[in-house]
Amino acid sequence: MKKITVKYSEDFRKNRVASRIYDLIRDKGLDPIIVNVNYQVSIGVEKADYIFKDGTILPEKSKLEKMLKGIKFTSVEIFNLEEVTE
C-alpha cells in the first residue's frame, strides 16, 4: 500500500483540514481507500493518513506540497509500504 501522511494543528472541534485535503487529492485523481485521522489532545496536533492501493502513482513531495497550498500543515510525508507475504 501507499500512504500520504499530513500533520497539522487545529482545534479538534473544528476539524476541517482532513476533509479539505481529501477533497484536493480526489480532485487530482487520487482515490484513497482509507482515511485515518488521529488527534493528540495534549499537544493539539492531528495526523491524517490517506492510504491508497498498490499501483497508485502518488505525486512527488514537492508537488503534493504545492497541491496543498493554502492549507496550514506542519509536515507531509509519502510512504510506499510493501505488504508482507508469508
C-alpha positions, 0 to 999 in steps of 0.5 A: 500500500501507499500512504500520504501522511499530513500533520497539522494543528487545529482545534479538534472541534473544528476539524476541517483540514482532513476533509479539505485535503481529501477533497484536493487529492480526489480532485487530482485523481487520487482515490484513497481507500482509507482515511485515518485521522488521529488527534493528540489532545495534549499537544493539539496536533492531528495526523491524517493518513490517506492510504491508497492501493498498490499501483497508485502513482502518488505525486512527488513531495514537492508537488503534493506540497504545492497541491496543498497550498493554502492549507496550514500543515506542519509536515507531509510525508509519502510512504510506499509500504510493501505488504508482507507475504508469508 
